[in-house]
Amino acid sequence: MAQPLRIVVVGGGIVGSSIAMQVAQHPGIKERRHQVVLLESGTGPGKAVTARSWAWLNAQKKNPQHYRDLTLHSLEEWKSRYPSLVHNCGALVFQDPLPSTEDPVYPCRFISGAEVQALEPSVSSGTAAAGAHLYEQEAWVDPRAASEHFMACALQSGAEIRYSEVVTSLEVEHDPHSTEQADPTVHRPGHSGAPASSVTGVRTASGGHFPADIVVLAAGTACVALAAQASVNVPLLDKPAVVAVARIPSLPHEMPPASGLSQPNQLQHMLSTPEVFILQRPDGSYLLGDPAGTAQHVMSDLQAAGSRLVAEEVVMGVEQQQLSHYRPDREFVDRGAYGWLKKS
């Protein structure tokens, strides 16, 4: 009988935790007693890039066709396999340049300004007047909650989870007598053409040594330097974006109904315009993002776009926090004064 394999997953975000869970749950893995180890650099799952992801489940305007097919399948999979993690909010898209009203696979429908205000009374009358396209099938997932769920399932299925383990190097064995290009039937995207190599383990900053038969890299931007040690090029797209979180302070237990703040959620749908998109999360906080994804669209621009759309009482009640940079090409901000809600 073949020896059990040692499978190491590097990274405990939504991708790494999902891989660890699915591998650990696979019947063949359990039957053959393969060992699954996940190494995460942080102190918990989904605390790095995953926590700053928008996690909008949609298949709008996805090109080319194989990408559209993937997003459609993903949307169906999330809803069928993880219904408890999916918030079926739908999306209202204002000034939609390419609505899919005639698409039988992914339809949307136009609704009038009056219908917009009936669905979302908090949307300003100026924004609602021209109407919007409603994508009822779209949804949102809390990426960190999903990572925590996947990690718990992986652990329950026998995987070993190690936090605060920063992988610094791969252990690589090179074969000088063979190259990946020698076999024309083998397609290895990103391979540099260097001698064929085998990854036999990883080492961490704490001095840890983890031998492995299979290493899966799911460590975000850290994958570039790690994969390069095995002569594999991982291209990344530099796509700056701004994401903000607006938090409303806790309300008194007995808030007067006339204040309009007794309801936990003022927004029921994801809202999107060419300038900004916004979602109210189940905890009452707001996610605000820049759909353009350009370096020039700085936080002040995002605030200005959002402040044209938020109720005054919400703006006044939002906690103000300092701007902080998550990495050179992404800013994660806990700030307020946003939204598409009425000024009065």
N, C-alpha and C positions, 0 to 999 in steps of 0.2 A: 504494500500500500504506500502511495506517495506520502512524503513528509508534509505536515501542515505548513502552509505559507505564512510568512510574516508580512502583513500589509500595513504600511505607515501612511497616514493621511496628514499632510502638513497644512494647518489652517483650520480654525474652528468657526468660520463665518457661516453664512447660509449655504454656501457651496460645499465646504468641507464637512460640515455637520450632516448635510443631506447624504453625501457620499458615504460617510462612516456608517450612518444609519442603514442605508440600503445594502451596503456590503455585509454588515453584521447580521442583517435580517435574512440574507439570502440563504435558502435551504442548503445549497451546496457548501457554503462557508461553515455553517453549523455542523453539518454532517462530517466534514473533513477536519473540523476543529482548527480552522485557520485562525490566526491571531490578528485582530484589528486594533491598531493603536492610533489615536488622534493626538497630535501635538499642536497646542494653541499657545501663541505668544502672550496673550492677555490673561486676565484673571477669570474670564468667563466667556461663554459663547456669544458671537455676534456683536462684539463691542467696538470693532474697528470700522472698516469701510461699510460693513453690513448695516450697522446702526445708522449710517448716514445715507442709506439708499432710499429711493422714493417708493419702490415696491408696488408700483401701479400695474395691475394685471390687465393688459389690454393687447389688442392686435390691430390697433389703428395704424393705417398708412405704413405698413411694414413692407419693405422691399429689400432684397429680391423675394421671389416666391417662396424659396425654402425657408427664409427667415419668417415670413408670414405664417407658413405651415407650422413652424416650431412654436411661435407664440400662441397660435390657436390651440395647438395640442397642450401647451403648458397651461393655458387658461382652463381648459377642460380637466386636466389632471389635478390642478389645485382644488377645484371645486368638488371633484368626485372623491379624491383621496384624503383631503385635509379640510373638510367643511368647517370644522371648528376654528380654523386659523384664518378663514377667508371672510372679509367684510364685503358683502354684496351691495356696495353703495351706488354703482352705476356712475356715469360721468355726464356732465353737461358741458358741451364744448361751444363756446361763443366765437363767432367769426370763423367758423370752420371752413378752411379753404377747399377741402376735398372730402365732403361727407359721403359716407357709404350707404346712402339711402336706397340704392338699387342693388346692393350686394346681398344675395340670398344667404350667404354663409355668415356674414358679419354685418347685419343691418343696423342702421340707426334711423331715427325719425326726427323730423323737424317739429319743434313745439313753439308756439307763439309766446310773445312777451307776457301775456296774461297767464299762460300755462306755466312759464318759468316762475313767475311770482307766486303762483299757487303751490308749486313744488318746493320752492326755496324763497320764502318771504323775506329772508335777510339779504338777498341779492338786490343791489341798488337798481332803482327804476331805469336809470340811464343805461346800465349794462343789459338789463332784461328786455328793454324795449324792442330790440331787433330780433328777439327770439334766440333759440339755441338748438343744437342737435343733441339728442339724448341717446346715449349708448348704455342701454339698460344692463347689458351683459358684463360690463366691466366691474372690477373689484379692486380691493386693496388688501395687502397682507402686512402685518407688523413684522418686519424682517428679523428683528431681534427675538421676538416671541417665537417665531418659527424656528430660529436657530436653537433656542433653548429646548423646544419640543423635540427637534431632531436629535439633539445631543442626548436628551433623556432616553429616547427610544434606542439610540445606539448603545448607551450604557446598559440598559435593561437587556439588550440582546447579546451582551458579553464583550462589547468593545471596551478598551482601556482608554480613559481620557486623561491627558496630562496637560495641566494649565501652566502658564509662566515658563514655557519651554520655547525659546527662540531658536529656530533652526538656522544655523549659520553656514553649514556646508553639507554637501552630499558626498558620500563615499562612492567613488567611481572607479571601475576597472575598465581600462581601455584594451581593445584588441588591435594591435598594430598591423595585423595581417588581413583585416577586413574593414570595409566601409559600408555605410548604409546605402550608398549609391551603387554598390556592386550588384545588387539584386534589383532589376528594373521593375519587378512586381511589387516591391515594397515602397509605399509612398509615405514619407515622413515629413509633413509640413514643418517648415522652420528649421530643418536640420542643416547644419553648416557644411556638411561634407567631410567632417573630421572622422578619424577612425571610429568604428563602432564601439559603443561603450555599454556597460551594465551598471546600474545604480544598485549598490548592495547595502545601503544604509544611510543614516543621517547622523549628524552631530549637532549638539545644541550649545548655546552660550554658557549654560550651567555646567558643562562638562559631560552631559549625557550622551550616550552612544546607543543608537537604536538600529540594530541590524535589520535588514528588510529584503524580501524577495521582490516586493512591489512598493514603489513610492509614488504617491499621488500628491501633486503640488496644487494646493487651493489656498494660497497665501497672498492673494491680491498682487500688488506691485512687487512684492518680494519674490514672486515666481521668476521674474526676469533674471536676477542675479543667480538664483539657485539653478535654474534650468541651464544657464550658460555654462555651469560647471560640467554638464553632461553634453556640451556642444549643441545645445538646442536653443534656437532663438525664439523668444516669445514676444511678438510685437504688441505694443500697447497704444491705444488711442488717447492722445492728450486732449481731454474734453472737460474744460473747466465748467463748474456749475456752482450755484449758490443754493443752499437749502437752509431754511430757518425753521425754528420751532417757537411758536408763540404760546405762552402758558397763561391761563387765567387763574388768579388766586382762588383758593377754596372759598366757596360761597357759604354764608350762614345757613344753618339747618332750616330756618324759617325765613326764606326770602319772599318779600311781598310779590304776589303774582304780577302786579303792574310793572315791576322792574324789567320784566322780559328776560331775566337771568335765572329763573327757577328751572328752566329746561336744560338738561346736560348738553344736548347737541343742538346747535343752531343751524348747522349745515348737514344735510342728509346725503348729498352727492359730492363726488369729486368735481371741482369747477376748474375750467381751463380757458384761458384766452391766449393770444399770441404773446402777451407780456408776462403772464404769471399763472401758476396754478396753485390751488389750495384745497386742503382736505382737513376736515375735523376728525381727529382720532377718537376712539372710544373713551379715552380718559378726559376728553374735553379740550385737549390742546390742539393747536393748528399746525399743520405742515404747510410750508410755503416754499415754492421752488421757481426757478428760472427755466422756462421751457426752451429758450434759445441756446443755452449752454455756451455762451461766449465769454471770453476773458474780460471783455469790455463791460459786461453787464455786472457791475459791482453791487455790493449790498445796498448802497443808498438808492440805486435805481430800483431794486427789488422792493425796498420799503415804499418808495414813491408809488410804484404800481399797485402794491397791496393796499396802501392807505387810501386809495381812491375807492376801495371796495369794502371797508370794514365798519361795523357799527361803532359809534363813538363810545358807547359804554364798554364795548369789548376792548377797544384800544386803550381806554383809560385804566382798564383792569389788568392789562397784560404786564407780567413781570419784565423789567428791562434788564438785560444782561450784556456783558461785554462781548464784542466781536472777537471770535477766536478762529485761527486758521488750523484746519485739520491737516492739510498737506499743501504743497505749492500750487496745485491746480484745483483745489476744492476748499471751499469755505463752509464750515458748519457753524451756524449761528443760533444761539438761543436769544431771540429778541422779539419784540412785539410791534404793534402798530400796523397790522396788516388786515387784509381780507377782502372781500367783495361784499361787505355787509353795509347796510345803510348807515349814513351819517346821523340820521335822526329817526 
